[in-house]
Amino acid sequence: MKNYYFTIAVVLAAALAMVFPQPFTELNGFQMKQLIVPLLQVIMFGMGATMSWRDFVNVVKMPKAVFVGLICQFTIMPFVGYGLATAFGFPPEIAAGIILIGCSPSGLASNVMSYIAKANVALSITITTLATLLSPLMTPALMKLLAGQFIEVSFLTMMWDIVKMVLLPVLAGLVLNQILGEKGDWLKRLLPIVSMAGIAMIIMVVTAAGRASLMQMGVLMVVAVVLHNCLGYVFGYWAARLMGLDEQSCRTVSLEVGLQNAGIASGLALKLGKFATMGLAAALFGPLMNFTGSILANWWGKKPVLD
């Protein structure tokens, strides 16, 4: 059951916010959505603090797998998101939110799921790291291309927002890790717990804020998000297969593509002033991807890696 602990916590957090939204919307006059960006920065700092320069050696060791993973990351989910948003005919801001979750980089959950799935964990960490570092350029560019017809997208403004929310905290954590070295082992053990608590809190706040829109959109929104997530797994796996990657790497790419960083999408929706509408897809995607990802990872974990 330990492989499902994080999933259970995330699903319970979302359910709690749906049933009791008020404490996660406003508390003693304080707007809880103001916590999103600081929490995301803490999570990104934690990611950087568990990294070292040695993690980038994998780019040289397996350049093809890294390249395939990054190409799949920034093509499959954005275009699948655009196709679903168009096909379902959602209102502009809801549609833009679906595309936004697709244009975000992969999240930390993919590294955990890769470990459970007996996939290539080193490759997973490398793709997540590089996709995160590339997100200040790739996410605004893809949003401008695919979501520009639904909402106004400023490339430079979004890029700077991602730099502040993601890139600078990651680099700060990386530098601190290099300075502390082995003396920082206690911090490396603490930060993953803090990050998981931060992810759960973000999901609660975003779910509570988007509750009204979710109740209105209903089943169609859930179907679109589940399709987006699951098609990411399927297309990611088979794209890697067609490119000649081994089974472990194919599993990794599948999870990297299907598991997105919903926190970044939530933070950007907040910065755009469309938290309750554009943030809705992220509110659904976070809990659902952990549920489906855990099932897929545990299923793969029980299957032998033939090659």
VEXLO-509655 format. One record per residue: x negated, y, z negated of N, C-alpha, C, O in turn; residue in three letters. Coordinates in steps of 0.001 Angstrom, whole numbers, padded with zeros to 6 digits, always signed. Layout:
<dokols>
XYZXYZXYZXYZAla...
</dokols>
This chain:
<dokols>
-000816-001217+000000+000000+000000+000000-000852+001270+000000-000362+002343+000352Met-002129+001158-000393-002942+002367-000525-003097+003115+000797-003312+004327+000809Lys-002984+002378+001924-003084+003022+003233-001894+003922+003529-001943+004738+004449Asn-000816+003774+002746+000393+004553+002986+000595+005669+001967+001574+006410+002056Tyr-000310+005804+001001-000114+006788-000075+000052+008208+000472+000981+008921+000091Tyr-000861+008615+001372-000802+009972+001908+000478+010183+002713+001116+011231+002625Phe+000841+009171+003496+002073+009255+004289+003290+009417+003401+004149+010259+003663Thr+003366+008611+002347+004497+008680+001422+004570+010063+000774+005650+010638+000636Ile+003402+010594+000376+003360+011910-000267+003867+012996+000677+004623+013875+000264Ala+003454+012938+001941+003853+013950+002923+005354+013866+003217+006035+014889+003280Val+005863+012653+003394+007291+012469+003682+008141+012934+002494+009170+013584+002683Val+007714+012602+001282+008432+013044+000090+008408+014562-000041+009394+015170-000457Leu+007276+015174+000315+007166+016637+000256+008168+017286+001201+008841+018251+000839Ala+008260+016748+002421+009216+017295+003396+010660+017092+002930+011496+017984+003070Ala+010943+015909+002376+012299+015633+001894+012668+016554+000734+013799+017033+000650Ala+011714+016797-000157+011963+017676-001301+012294+019095-000839+013191+019742-001381Leu+011560+019568+000167+011807+020918+000678+013140+021023+001405+013760+022087+001407Ala+013589+019934+002023+014883+019946+002697+016031+020007+001689+017033+020687+001912Met+015867+019280+000571+016935+019212-000435+016936+020452-001330+017994+020983-001670Val+015730+020910-001711+015605+022077-002593+014724+023137-001918+013573+023310-002318Phe+015234+023847-000910+014404+024781-000145+014033+026062-000889+012982+026646-000622Pro+014883+026508-001821+014699+027825-002428+013317+028035-003084+012683+029056-002818Gln+012828+027106-003932+011522+027333-004581+010361+027422-003597+009328+028018-003903Pro+010530+026831-002416+009461+026839-001425+009640+027953-000381+008834+028099+000538Phe+010704+028722-000546+010938+029877+000316+010551+031173-000378+009826+032002+000173Thr+011052+031331-001604+010758+032534-002384+010729+032169-003859+011620+031475-004350Glu+009713+032634-004562+009567+032328-005980+009269+033613-006741+008197+034200-006597Leu+010238+034044-007557+010091+035291-008324+009731+036489-007441+008897+037322-007798Asn+010383+036548-006279+010151+037663-005364+008960+037480-004430+008756+038288-003524Gly+008169+036422-004641+007000+036165-003785+007394+035273-002617+007958+034198-002822Phe+007102+035706-001396+007393+034920-000204+006363+033796-000071+005183+034054+000162Gln+006812+032563-000219+005905+031417-000242+005147+031224+001073+004071+030625+001097Met+005719+031737+002166+005037+031583+003452+003701+032309+003489+002862+032018+004340Lys+003494+033260+002566+002211+033963+002508+001079+033045+002052-000093+033406+002153Gln+001425+031864+001555+000406+030903+001116-000168+030091+002275-001217+029461+002137Leu+000524+030107+003425+000145+029230+004532-001301+029458+004978-002090+028515+005028Ile-001645+030686+005295-002990+030971+005809-004076+030687+004770-005059+030026+005106Val-003943+031161+003509-004962+030814+002516-005123+029306+002314-006244+028815+002184Pro-004007+028571+002286-004100+027118+002137-004806+026485+003321-005627+025583+003154Leu-004486+026959+004516-005137+026434+005715-006640+026715+005679-007440+025865+006068Leu-007022+027898+005216-008442+028235+005115-009155+027340+004119-010298+026942+004346Gln-008484+027018+003009-009074+026092+002036-009266+024708+002654-010300+024073+002452Val-008264+024242+003408-008352+022936+004063-009497+022919+005071-010259+021954+005129Ile-009620+023976+005859-010682+024049+006844-012057+024164+006178-013038+023606+006670Met-012122+024888+005062-013364+024964+004297-013754+023574+003794-014921+023187+003844Phe-012754+022828+003309-013013+021466+002856-013520+020578+003970-014388+019734+003747Gly-012985+020759+005177-013459+020005+006329-014925+020308+006601-015727+019401+006824Met-015269+021600+006580-016654+021993+006833-017610+021503+005760-018752+021146+006049Gly-017131+021488+004499-017996+021101+003379-018311+019613+003378-019262+019185+002723Ala-017530+018821+004100-017814+017388+004187-018590+017046+005457-018843+015874+005738Thr-018968+018075+006227-019715+017877+007469-021192+018188+007262-021580+018863+006309Met-021991+017682+008168-023407+018049+008212-023809+018136+009679-023068+017708+010564Ser-024977+018690+009921-025445+018816+011303-025622+017445+011959-025594+017326+013184Trp-025806+016405+011127-025979+015060+011679-024727+014574+012398-024801+013714+013276Arg-023566+015133+012020-022322+014728+012684-022339+015038+014176-021667+014374+014965Asp-023103+016038+014551-023137+016448+015957-024071+015569+016797-024093+015671+018023Phe-024841+014705+016124-025721+013782+016850-024893+012821+017695-025354+012341+018730Val-023662+012542+017246-022807+011608+017980-022475+012107+019385-022144+011315+020267Asn-022563+013420+019591-022321+013959+020926-023367+013424+021899-023061+013146+023059Val-024599+013283+021421-025694+012756+022250-025609+011237+022352-025907+010658+023397Val-025196+010593+021246-025152+009135+021227-024053+008573+022108-024245+007533+022738Lys-022901+009237+022168-021779+008732+022972-021097+009877+023706-019932+010178+023446Met-021825+010522+024633-021277+011708+025309-020010+011426+026112-019103+012257+026143Pro-019937+010257+026767-018766+009954+027589-017511+009874+026742-016485+010456+027095Lys-017582+009155+025623-016415+008986+024761-015961+010327+024180-014763+010599+024094Ala-016928+011165+023782-016593+012484+023234-015929+013342+024303-014927+014008+024044Val-016494+013319+025501-015950+014117+026608-014534+013673+026947-013647+014509+027115Phe-014312+012351+027050-012983+011817+027354-011991+012219+026266-010866+012627+026556Val-012420+012100+025018-011544+012459+023909-011127+013917+023936-009961+014237+023708Gly-012078+014805+024215-011768+016239+024245-010880+016600+025425-009969+017416+025293Leu-011141+015996+026577-010300+016250+027749-008866+015798+027481-007914+016516+027787Ile-008720+014602+026907-007379+014103+026580-006698+015001+025551-005502+015274+025650Cys-007471+015461+024555-006923+016303+023488-006303+017581+024037-005223+017990+023609Gln-006989+018205+024982-006535+019515+025460-005792+019467+026797-005607+020495+027448Phe-005368+018265+027202-004534+018164+028407-003226+017437+028126-002155+017932+028477Thr-003304+016264+027493-002117+015425+027322-001048+016107+026476+000085+016285+026925Ile-001408+016487+025253-000391+017041+024346+000165+018393+024792+001370+018612+024676Met-000665+019308+025296-000098+020582+025761+000905+020401+026904+001970+021018+026898Pro+000568+019555+027886+001442+019401+029047+002661+018534+028741+003739+018767+029288Phe+002497+017532+027870+003660+016762+027423+004601+017673+026637+005820+017602+026799Val+004033+018530+025788+004843+019482+025035+005612+020418+025946+006791+020692+025720Gly+004940+020907+026976+005605+021790+027940+006740+021057+028655+007826+021606+028839Tyr+006474+019806+029059+007497+019026+029754+008716+018777+028880+009850+018877+029348Gly+008485+018451+027602+009600+018191+026692+010386+019463+026384+011617+019457+026360Leu+009653+020554+026148+010315+021826+025840+011201+022272+027000+012287+022811+026785Ala+010738+022049+028223+011500+022424+029416+012683+021491+029638+013793+021935+029933Thr+012428+020177+029491+013465+019180+029754+014625+019284+028770+015782+019107+029151Ala+014318+019572+027494+015363+019636+026479+016083+020983+026472+017133+021121+025844Phe+015531+021968+027159+016187+023267+027258+016340+023992+025931+017365+024627+025683Gly+015330+023901+025079+015396+024569+023779+015318+026083+023934+014819+026572+024947Phe+015807+026837+022940+015624+028294+022955+014135+028639+023064+013291+027846+022647Pro+013800+029815+023621+012395+030159+023915+011419+029969+022756+010355+029378+022947Pro+011752+030451+021567+010803+030364+020457+010642+028936+019957+009551+028556+019532Glu+011701+028138+019998+011618+026724+019623+010742+025989+020638+009884+025187+020268Ile+010972+026276+021926+010182+025655+022995+008707+026011+022850+007838+025151+022995Ala+008426+027282+022563+007043+027714+022384+006385+027009+021207+005183+026743+021237Ala+007169+026701+020162+006643+025994+019003+006231+024569+019339+005232+024070+018821Gly+006996+023914+020203+006638+022554+020638+005343+022583+021440+004481+021722+021270Ile+005213+023570+022305+003979+023706+023086+002808+024039+022165+001695+023557+022372Ile+003059+024864+021148+002008+025266+020213+001423+024079+019470+000204+023988+019327Leu+002264+023164+018991+001749+021992+018301+000918+021131+019252-000044+020488+018833Ile+001290+021121+020529+000517+020380+021519-000819+021018+021839-001781+020326+022173Gly-000882+022344+021736-002121+023071+022049-003075+023155+020859-004203+023625+021008Cys-002643+022710+019693-003494+022737+018509-004487+021575+018558-004232+020578+019233Ser-005610+021689+017853-006582+020590+017834-006092+019443+016970-005075+019561+016287Pro-006812+018339+017002-006465+017206+016145-006741+017551+014686-007550+018430+014388Ser-006063+016851+013783-006186+017160+012365-006999+016126+011606-007431+015122+012172Gly-007203+016379+010323-007990+015491+009480-007337+014117+009332-008021+013128+009071Leu-006024+014056+009499-005329+012769+009364-005845+011746+010362-005836+010548+010080Ala-006298+012206+011530-006780+011276+012554-008021+010525+012087-008218+009369+012462Ser-008862+011164+011271-010059+010497+010761-009693+009376+009795-010281+008295+009831Asn-008713+009646+008928-008246+008638+007976-007598+007472+008719-007872+006309+008423Val-006737+007792+009685-006038+006748+010433-007017+005906+011264-006818+004702+011425Met-008068+006537+011788-009072+005789+012559-009781+004764+011684-010091+003660+012130Ser-010033+005137+010446-010666+004210+009503-009749+003015+009241-010199+001870+009251Tyr-008466+003282+009009-007506+002216+008739-007344+001317+009964-007168+000106+009831Ile-007406+001916+011165-007165+001184+012412-008387+000415+012900-008340-000214+013957Ala-009483+000459+012138-010750-000169+012570-011201+000402+013900-011726-000310+014755Lys-010990+001697+014058-011419+002390+015270-012830+002951+015057-013494+002614+014077Ala-013275+003794+015967-014609+004388+015901-014524+005667+015067-014209+006736+015591Asn-014806+005554+013769-014634+006686+012862-015610+007814+013190-015240+008986+013120Val-016841+007479+013544-017827+008510+013896-017348+009325+015091-017495+010547+015122Ala-016775+008637+016074-016231+009328+017252-015048+010200+016851-014909+011320+017344Leu-014197+009699+015963-013039+010456+015504-013461+011763+014836-012909+012825+015124Ser-014441+011673+013947-014922+012874+013243-015507+013872+014236-015280+015076+014121Ile-016265+013363+015215-016895+014239+016203-015856+014952+017059-015966+016155+017291Thr-014837+014212+017535-013799+014825+018373-013005+015860+017565-012735+016959+018047Ile-012635+015495+016330-011902+016440+015477-012707+017709+015256-012174+018816+015346Thr-013996+017544+014966-014865+018698+014706-014982+019593+015931-014806+020808+015834Thr-015279+019001+017079-015469+019796+018295-014150+020415+018770-014127+021558+019227Leu-013059+019660+018661-011761+020217+019056-011398+021409+018176-010844+022398+018656Ala-011711+021309+016888-011451+022420+015969-012309+023631+016320-011821+024761+016325Thr-013587+023394+016615-014490+024497+016959-014132+025130+018303-014375+026317+018519Leu-013556+024336+019204-013159+024855+020516-011783+025525+020498-011421+026241+021432Leu-011022+025286+019431-009641+025781+019386-009489+027299+019518-008480+027746+020063Ser-010453+028122+019042-010271+029568+019253-010213+029969+020727-009648+031010+021062Pro-010784+029161+021597-010726+029443+023038-009602+028658+023718-008821+029212+024492Leu-009535+027357+023413-008619+026490+024143-007151+026724+023782-006298+026761+024668Met-006853+026880+022508-005453+027044+022102-004815+028308+022679-003722+028221+023240Thr-005459+029501+022565-004854+030695+023173-004734+030594+024690-003747+031049+025270Pro-005748+029992+025339-005717+029873+026797-004555+028990+027244-003830+029335+028177Ala-004380+027843+026571-003286+026935+026922-001926+027542+026599-000968+027367+027353Leu-001844+028249+025485-000579+028907+025135-000226+029984+026152+000937+030126+026532Met-001215+030733+026587-000988+031772+027598-000466+031145+028893+000441+031672+029536Lys-001068+029997+029260-000698+029320+030497+000684+028677+030423+001486+028819+031346Leu+000965+027972+029330+002158+027137+029255+003335+027777+028521+004491+027500+028841Leu+003048+028629+027542+004136+029211+026741+004401+030669+027067+005290+031289+026483Ala+003622+031226+028012+003778+032630+028356+005154+032989+028877+005589+034136+028764Gly+005852+031993+029458+007204+032261+029978+008258+032294+028873+009364+032795+029081Gln+007916+031760+027698+008870+031694+026583+008680+032845+025592+009659+033409+025102Phe+007435+033191+025297+007137+034278+024356+005944+035067+024890+005238+034607+025788Ile+005729+036241+024339+004542+037023+024696+003336+036475+023944+003373+036343+022721Glu+002276+036159+024663+001061+035589+024063-000117+036505+024351-000439+036760+025511Val-000762+037002+023298-001980+037793+023443-003180+036889+023191-003391+036426+022070Ser-003960+036641+024227-005102+035722+024117-006075+036171+023033-006457+035373+022178Phe-006480+037437+023058-007491+037923+022121-006983+037924+020679-007722+037576+019757Leu-005723+038314+020487-005160+038328+019134-005090+036929+018557-005469+036708+017407Thr-004601+035971+019358-004507+034598+018882-005893+034009+018640-006099+033283+017667Met-006830+034314+019509-008194+033817+019339-008785+034298+018015-009384+033512+017281Met-008618+035586+017707-009163+036139+016467-008463+035544+015256-009101+035301+014232Trp-007148+035303+015361-006423+034673+014257-006988+033282+013972-007163+032911+012812Asp-007274+032515+015020-007810+031162+014834-009229+031218+014275-009604+030395+013440Ile-010014+032185+014734-011372+032345+014195-011305+032567+012687-012064+031950+011941Val-010410+033435+012231-010295+033740+010797-009731+032568+010012-010171+032298+008894Lys-008756+031867+010589-008092+030784+009858-008888+029489+009886-008833+028704+008940Met-009624+029263+010961-010229+027954+011178-011757+028004+011249-012451+027381+010445Val-012261+028754+012222-013693+028683+012521-014556+029186+011371-015501+028503+010976Leu-014258+030363+010824-015084+030926+009758-015069+030059+008494-016134+029840+007917Leu-013907+029550+008032-013932+028654+006870-014719+027364+007112-015435+026900+006225Pro-014589+026781+008314-015335+025558+008621-016842+025823+008569-017592+025048+007976Val-017274+026911+009186-018707+027249+009191-019196+027547+007779-020314+027174+007421Leu-018361+028222+006966-018739+028508+005574-018921+027214+004788-019873+027078+004019Ala-018005+026263+004983-018124+024973+004313-019341+024206+004764-020015+023572+003951Gly-019633+024255+006047-020807+023564+006602-022094+024134+006022-022995+023384+005647Leu-022182+025463+005948-023375+026114+005392-023532+025758+003914-024637+025463+003460Val-022430+025785+003165-022500+025447+001737-022965+024011+001535-023736+023729+000618Leu-022500+023108+002385-022911+021712+002299-024413+021573+002506-025072+020789+001825Asn-024952+022347+003460-026398+022288+003717-027191+022861+002546-028271+022368+002221Gln-026655+023898+001916-027357+024531+000792-027353+023620-000438-028379+023457-001098Ile-026196+023031-000742-026077+022218-001948-026713+020846-001803-027279+020314-002758Leu-026622+020278-000614-027178+018944-000403-026511+017919-001292-025286+017898-001407Gly-027311+017060-001930-026779+016016-002801-026135+016590-004064-025298+015934-004685Glu-026515+017798-004443-025920+018424-005625-024439+018733-005419-023701+018948-006381Lys-024016+018754-004166-022624+019070-003860-021743+017848-003682-020632+017963-003164Gly-022224+016650-004112-021427+015425-003944-020091+015516-004673-019078+015007-004194Asp-020095+016172-005845-018840+016308-006608-017814+017129-005824-016610+016882-005886Trp-018337+018121-005079-017447+018966-004283-016853+018177-003122-015688+018360-002768Leu-017666+017292-002528-017198+016481-001410-016115+015500-001845-015233+015148-001062Lys-016187+015060-003106-015161+014158-003627-013882+014922-003977-012779+014387-003859Arg-014038+016169-004405-012889+016967-004832-012111+017552-003657-010880+017550-003661Leu-012826+018052-002657-012178+018794-001579-011172+017985-000756-010141+018536-000373Leu-011426+016693-000463-010387+015933+000249-009068+015873-000514-008000+015910+000095Pro-009132+015779-001845-007914+015762-002654-007213+017117-002565-005995+017193-002399Ile-008017+018196-002679-007464+019547-002563-006841+019746-001179-005776+020351-001047Val-007518+019231-000156-007013+019384+001217-005685+018664+001395-004767+019206+002010Ser-005571+017448+000862-004323+016698+000991-003180+017398+000252-002047+017433+000731Met-003496+017955-000928-002478+018716-001669-002073+019958-000881-000898+020322-000853Ala-003052+020613-000238-002770+021793+000580-001895+021465+001775-000991+022228+002114Gly-002162+020323+002422-001356+019896+003564+000088+019655+003132+001026+020073+003811Ile+000256+018973+001990+001604+018702+001478+002336+020007+001167+003528+020132+001447Ala+001624+020980+000588+002246+022263+000246+002653+023024+001505+003739+023601+001558Met+001794+023027+002510+002124+023696+003771+003376+023082+004384+004254+023801+004860Ile+003459+021749+004372+004621+021064+004933+005891+021456+004192+006935+021658+004813Ile+005811+021568+002862+006990+021953+002082+007444+023372+002414+008636+023626+002586Met+006486+024292+002501+006828+025691+002776+007407+025841+004182+008409+026529+004375Val+006775+025195+005161+007242+025304+006546+008603+024625+006712+009470+025143+007415Val+008792+023477+006075+010070+022771+006160+011192+023595+005548+012278+023692+006118Thr+010928+024192+004378+011943+025025+003719+012304+026236+004569+013474+026608+004663Ala+011290+026856+005193+011534+028038+006019+012326+027708+007281+013144+028508+007734Ala+012077+026527+007845+012742+026157+009090+013974+025296+008905+014525+024775+009875Gly+014410+025143+007658+015527+024245+007349+016797+024615+008122+017461+023742+008681Arg+017131+025898+008153+018362+026335+008832+018302+026015+010324+019267+025511+010898Ala+017156+026314+010947+017004+026028+012381+017034+024526+012636+017597+024068+013630Ser+016423+023759+011727+016410+022308+011878+017816+021729+011795+018177+020848+012576Leu+018606+022223+010851+019983+021747+010709+020807+022083+011942+021718+021345+012318Met+020472+023216+012568+021210+023643+013760+020806+022822+014978+021656+022399+015762Gln+019473+022596+015135+018983+021873+016310+019256+020374+016188+019516+019696+017182Met+019193+019862+014940+019571+018488+014654+018748+017428+015348+017523+017513+015433Gly+019463+016415+015849+018841+015199+016358+017943+015478+017554+016884+014863+017683Val+018347+016398+018439+017557+016666+019647+016131+017083+019298+015179+016651+019948Leu+015983+017915+018282+014657+018385+017884+013805+017229+017360+012622+017125+017684Met+014409+016373+016557+013690+015216+016022+013255+014295+017164+012122+013813+017177Val+014142+014054+018108+013818+013189+019250+012657+013763+020050+011740+013034+020428Val+012693+015070+020310+011627+015710+021083+010275+015586+020377+009261+015304+021015Ala+010267+015798+019060+009010+015739+018308+008476+014308+018244+007272+014090+018381Val+009359+013337+018038+008928+011933+018007+008357+011520+019358+007323+010856+019424Val+009036+011915+020435+008530+011617+021787+007162+012253+022009+006254+011615+022541Leu+007021+013499+021605+005743+014217+021763+004623+013456+021064+003558+013227+021637His+004878+013073+019835+003894+012357+019033+003549+010994+019636+002374+010673+019816Asn+004563+010200+019946+004336+008830+020421+003754+008784+021827+002924+007925+022127Cys+004182+009699+022688+003591+009756+024025+002121+010135+023952+001328+009722+024798Leu+001750+010925+022934+000337+011240+022716-000474+009991+022444-001564+009834+022993Gly+000040+009090+021598-000654+007828+021328-000811+007008+022608-001897+006523+022926Tyr+000307+006865+023340+000325+005997+024523-000591+006539+025616-001450+005816+026121Val-000416+007799+025981-001226+008381+027049-002694+008480+026648-003581+008284+027478Phe-002951+008785+025377-004333+008864+024916-005044+007527+025027-006188+007453+025475Gly-004353+006475+024615-004971+005138+024659-005268+004713+026091-006374+004274+026406Tyr-004265+004850+026950-004438+004337+028306-005330+005229+029170-005976+004740+030097Trp-005370+006503+028883-006325+007368+029583-007747+006954+029239-008611+006903+030115Ala-007994+006655+027960-009324+006193+027544-009642+004838+028157-010778+004583+028558Ala-008632+003963+028230-008829+002653+028853-009226+002797+030328-010160+002153+030805Arg-008487+003662+031033-008777+003873+032452-010166+004469+032677-010773+004264+033728Leu-010661+005202+031691-012003+005786+031788-013092+004818+031347-014269+005178+031311Met-012701+003581+031008-013674+002533+030729-014230+002512+029314-015295+001938+029086Gly-013540+003120+028361-014025+003097+026980-013698+001756+026324-012772+001063+026746Leu-014461+001395+025291-014215+000150+024563-012959+000279+023704-012416+001371+023541Asp-012505-000850+023158-011248-000894+022408-011258+000039+021206-010286+000759+020976Glu-012346+000037+020436-012410+000907+019262-012291+002381+019645-011599+003149+018976Gln-012965+002768+020718-012916+004157+021162-011547+004520+021720-011092+005653+021562Ser-010881+003557+022376-009534+003802+022892-008555+004055+021752-007706+004942+021837Cys-008681+003269+020684-007836+003488+019506-008101+004880+018925-007176+005589+018527Arg-009365+005249+018887-009734+006553+018337-009114+007687+019141-008502+008594+018576Thr-009272+007636+020463-008741+008692+021328-007223+008764+021191-006653+009854+021149Val-006575+007615+021121-005125+007577+020954-004696+008330+019699-003771+009141+019743Ser-005365+008062+018584-005019+008718+017322-005391+010196+017326-004671+011019+016763Leu-006515+010536+017960-006922+011937+018040-005914+012759+018844-005633+013911+018515Glu-005385+012157+019884-004420+012872+020735-003064+012977+020037-002438+014037+020053Val-002613+011892+019432-001278+011876+018852-001136+012626+017542-000043+013075+017198Gly-002242+012766+016801-002200+013404+015479-002773+014817+015572-003987+014995+015669Leu-001904+015806+015542-002310+017195+015707-002427+017923+014361-001941+017438+013339Gln-003062+019064+014374-003200+019879+013165-001985+020791+013041-001972+021908+013557Asn-000965+020290+012346+000281+021047+012190+000073+022310+011363+000821+023277+011506Ala-000946+022304+010492-001230+023482+009676-001640+024679+010504-001201+025800+010247Gly-002487+024445+011507-002913+025539+012390-001716+026092+013153-001569+027306+013288Ile-000863+025200+013650+000337+025641+014377+001241+026475+013462+001807+027480+013892Ala+001371+026058+012209+002195+026812+011256+001606+028187+010992+002328+029183+010950Ser+000284+028237+010815-000381+029517+010564-000239+030481+011722-000032+031677+011517Gly-000348+029969+012943-000212+030824+014124+001234+031306+014280+001472+032452+014661Leu+002197+030427+013986+003611+030842+014041+003874+031963+013049+004641+032883+013333Ala+003237+031887+011883+003385+032939+010873+002771+034242+011359+003367+035309+011213Leu+001573+034151+011940+000896+035347+012442+001687+036020+013558+001630+037239+013718Lys+002426+035223+014329+003227+035763+015426+004568+036312+014937+005334+036883+015713Leu+004844+036132+013636+006110+036609+013082+007304+035768+013473+008438+036245+013444Gly+007057+034498+013844+008141+033602+014284+008070+032300+013492+008204+031207+014043Lys+007860+032443+012206+007586+031298+011335+008742+030295+011299+008522+029086+011377Phe+009966+030797+011181+011124+029917+011017+011573+029274+012325+012385+028350+012303Ala+011064+029741+013459+011461+029174+014749+010290+028434+015414+010393+027238+015686Thr+009191+029131+015674+008024+028478+016266+007393+027472+015309+006775+026499+015740Met+007551+027708+014021+006980+026792+013037+007797+025533+012821+007362+024630+012106Gly+008982+025458+013431+009869+024326+013211+009264+023019+013728+009331+021994+013049Leu+008675+023050+014924+008067+021836+015487+006945+021327+014587+006804+020121+014381Ala+006149+022253+014052+005065+021865+013153+005612+021260+011870+005044+020305+011339Ala+006724+021816+011364+007340+021298+010134+007794+019856+010311+007688+019053+009384Ala+008296+019522+011491+008718+018159+011774+007539+017265+012130+007470+016109+011711Leu+006623+017811+012902+005517+017010+013432+004624+016483+012309+004179+015337+012358Phe+004358+017325+011289+003460+016928+010211+003879+015636+009520+003114+014671+009524Gly+005073+015589+008926+005506+014343+008259+005674+013170+009228+005287+012044+008914Pro+006256+013437+010416+006518+012347+011348+005242+011712+011872+005166+010492+012015Leu+004231+012542+012162+002992+011981+012711+002277+011113+011670+001664+010105+012021Met+002355+011499+010398+001732+010682+009361+002466+009358+009194+001846+008331+008918Asn+003781+009380+009359+004563+008146+009276+004233+007213+010434+003892+006049+010222Phe+004335+007727+011660+004057+006886+012836+002584+006505+012901+002247+005383+013279Thr+001705+007438+012533+000273+007164+012569-000122+006066+011604-000971+005233+011920Gly+000492+006059+010417+000198+005011+009435+000645+003641+009943-000065+002648+009781Ser+001817+003597+010553+002323+002324+011088+001387+001807+012185+001009+000636+012187Ile+001015+002696+013122+000144+002297+014222-001234+001889+013711-001780+000873+014141Leu-001794+002667+012802-003135+002385+012284-003169+001059+011526-004110+000282+011688Ala-002161+000791+010707-002121-000467+009965-001903-001659+010892-002437-002742+010657Asn-001116-001454+011945-000920-002525+012941-002225-002831+013651-002587-003997+013807Trp-002931-001806+014080-004222-002016+014723-005233-002625+013747-006049-003466+014123Trp-005163-002186+012489-006113-002686+011491-006017-004178+011276-006988-004805+010853Gly-004849-004767+011564-004658-006207+011406-005029-006983+012674-005085-008213+012664Lys-005279-006258+013755-005621-006903+015017-007131-006889+015213-007762-005857+014984Lys-007725-007994+015626-009174-008013+015852-009554-007130+017047-008790-006995+018002Pro-010739-006540+016974-011263-005744+018090-011983-006700+019022-013110-007109+018745Val-011338-007062+020128-011834-008130+020977-013163-007810+021667-013994-008696+021867Leu-013356-006527+022033-014581-006219+022780-015501-005341+021945-016584-004973+022401Asp
</dokols>
